[in-house]
Amino acid sequence: MNNSQILRQESEQPQRCFVVGPIGDPHAAHGSPEREAYEHNLGIFEQVIAPACEKYGISTVRADSIAHAGDINEQICRHVVESDLVVADVSGGNPNVMYELGLRHITGKPTIHIGETGQLPFDIASIRTIRYQRSRSHLAGARKEIEGALEAGLRDGFELLTPARVLRGLQSGDGSSSVSGVNDDDEGDEGDEDSPGLLDDFAVIEDGLDEMPADLEAFTKTVETIVALTEQSATEMLDLNQANAPMSARLASIARYAEKLGAPAGELLTVAASFAERMVTLDSGVRAALGLIEMTPCEERGEGAEEFLQQLTSLDEAAREGLAQIGSFDTSLGAVVKLSRHLRKPVKEISTAVQHMTPAVTRMGEWAAKARELSGDAVA
């Protein structure tokens, strides 16, 4: 290895690590969930992450230890984007953590994921995550795994995460990849002209967002069909009860209801599963794009950014309407399924669809809330 190679390797070695994760509340009452969360996550930082980084001369900092005065949200965003390395504890899928992680992914810079066993969010399950348990021996094992990841990254280079490649359209025909602003070839700037910019990123995300209104409309119409069938069945059952009809007649009515419910229940599950799968792909990218817009001065955002914000806002009304219908219908499922075994399959499909849709629609509301905030900043 010649001197230039040694100098290059030393210059590329991470010097600063920003730790992303749940913080908790150090001022909360002893024994409270907030205080326990603070003590647990501080322990992970002090016993696992910091020692592993220190072994390679990398300094570590958490959000609650940023010393400089100023807007804490801006400081966190800058640490997430600018730090040489980020270690993210994704336990429990904390919304702030996932937002910061999405912002980090778009940079393509080294990122290591850790998480408590059994507490990993499903939407990043495909990304390699160092798992830990709360016992001393397991924490020591997690520290060694982080050390191993750092050693391999420093030796061979840190692998670009799949979400960053997908979001920026980075996967090339030969399987190689690069990041806008991070050039793997130091022999000039030939690739800069083809590197995607902010508007290119928006176009990639919008391709997925354009499909969402149709999914929401299909889901809403199917829910309406199910509600109508349920109301018809309830009216028929009331008439049978008032006529003191035999139990066999009532059971036959329920069987007819279950048969009619089968097709829309299956359709509801299919639409919900497709919608939730789309959210897995888009959520991290949308949050990252919102973070980039937030860091870009209003006068420099351009028309594409404003159109993107408006698109997110326009989805909000449909999302809230769908969520309201889902919530009101879900409360009645438990009582309905007890009427007959014929209802178990369609009700199970409906319930599973609700489980898919509820967090997905809630995320859309979060996108819109942030989009309104950023649009308001531009108007102000």
Beta strands, then each sheet from edge to edge (+ up, - down):
strand 1: 16-20
strand 2: 59-62
strand 3: 85-89
strand 4: 111-116
strand 5: 129-132
sheet 1: 2+ 1+ 3+ 4+ 5+
end
